[in-house]
Amino acid sequence: MEHDNLVAGLIRKKAEITAQVEALQMQLRQLIMDADNIDGAIRIFNPDIDLADIRPQGCSTLSNDGE
């Protein structure tokens, strides 16, 4: 096949991106669990709080272009 090297490179890139997506999904699951645990701790000290009023703050670990 005349495009073997090109296809092999694309397959490697696809595998790399897929691995990054899986790692980010794992990180996201952990962050969600962490936030849920903090919500539980907040409710212990203030059971009447409306957690929906807590807005995200801080900076993102991703730049605007997603890298």
Secondary structure, DSSP 8 states (H G I E B T S, - for coil): -TTHHHHHHHHHHHHHHHHHHHHHHHHHHHHHHHHHHHHHHHHHH-TT--GGG----S--SS-TT--
